[in-house]
Amino acid sequence: MISAPTKTNCMEIGFVKKKFSHQGKFILQLNSPLFELKSTNEFIFFEYENCLIPYKIIELNQKNDLEFMVQLKNIESENDLIPFLDCEIWVEKTKIKKLKNKEFDLNYLIGFSIIDKKAGLIGVLDEIQENKFQQLMKIKNAKNKEILIPFVEEFIAEINIANKIIELDLPEGLLEMNE
């Protein structure tokens, strides 16, 4: 038996895009290529009338980076699926693969807010610049000034996909180098 899902212990990962077959299969559209469903025997949750309803995955086939064909236990026809068309799909946070273990296109992070633990809001990620030594985050602050910060794992405290926030823990003096 699984524990009762709540929006605090789960994260929205996508939505039911469309029906796939008369057998109740559907296309799950992910919000981000950073999410990954790994196997059957996992549970996903439909958000329906502000409640999270669990269903066990019995068939899962990846179509591309953002789409999976899914068959769930107890959804055996198109009619069973109709109430869930366009519903958001949630998974338990413990089932989400850690960001550092997944390769993805860093350009997906453009537009995320950049926050430092000590300095607060720095600005918005405008570009990831590549050079032969390292990747740099080009950030635009509120005054439209450009700030460059190395995009290295040691500086990243958290990447919050749902809220589009990258939280950094920068060493003393790094931000001042941009002045």
C-alpha positions, 0 to 999 in steps of 0.5 A: 500500500502506498502513502497518501499523496499530497502536493508537498510530497509530490511534484507535477511532471506533465499532463495527459496529452491525448488518448493513444488507443481504445485500450485506455493508453495515453500520451504523457507529455512531460513538462521538462526533459529533466524528468524521467519515468523509469519503469512499470510498477511505479505509481503516477497521480492524476490531479482530479478535482484538486485531489491526487489519485494514484494509478499503477503503471503497467506499460511504459514506452518512451516516444521521445525526450518529452513523451511517453506512451502509458498504460495504467492498471484499471484504465482499460478503455477510452471511456475510463480515460476521458475524465483524465484528459488534460489532467496534470500528472504528479509523481512522488518527489522521491521517485524523481531522478536527481538532476546531476545524474541526468544529461540534458540541454542546459538551454532549458534553464534559460529564463530561470531566476538565479538566487544566491543563498547569501546575496538573494536574487541575482537576476535571470539566466539569459544564456549559457556560454561555452568556452574551452575551460568551463561553462558560464551563466550569463545573468541579467539583473534588474538593472539589465547589467550582465553578470557572469558566473561559472556554471559548476556543480560546486556552486549549485545548491538546488535547481527547482524545476517547478518554480524555475529557480536555480539556487546558488551558494557562491564563494565570498567575493565572486559577485563583486568580481562582476562590478 
